[in-house]
Amino acid sequence: MGELGQVNHIDLDSIARLIGRTWMTSIIEDGMRALDYLQSRPDVDPHRIGVTGLGLGSGLAMYTAALDERVLAVVIENYFGGGIDLLAVRGHSCDFIPACGAMRT
């Protein structure tokens, strides 16, 4: 997460909701814009794009692959499971993606 790694992701999600979004929706859209850039490069085969991630990056990779048909392969690690029960953590809905079908135009 670079510089944002020092900021609590739940706080980021709360800020994003002030403008009618979720934090996860914002970073998935960033991932889709990265795919736009990759496809514009002459050294990238646009028909052979895959994504991967670890932890939060796995969530980004998984959702991007699910929402963008340009992604043909995905490898995720350490996103599901772990020691956190999301249903037991009150207010922890940072993985919620509203209106995901409307993201790609």
Secondary structure, 3 states (H helix, E strand, C coil): CHHHHHCCHHHHHHHHHCCCCCHHHHHHHHHHHHHHHHHHCCCCCCCCEEEEEECHHHHHHHHHHHHCCCEEEEEEECCCCCCCCCCCCCCCCCCCCCCHHHCCC
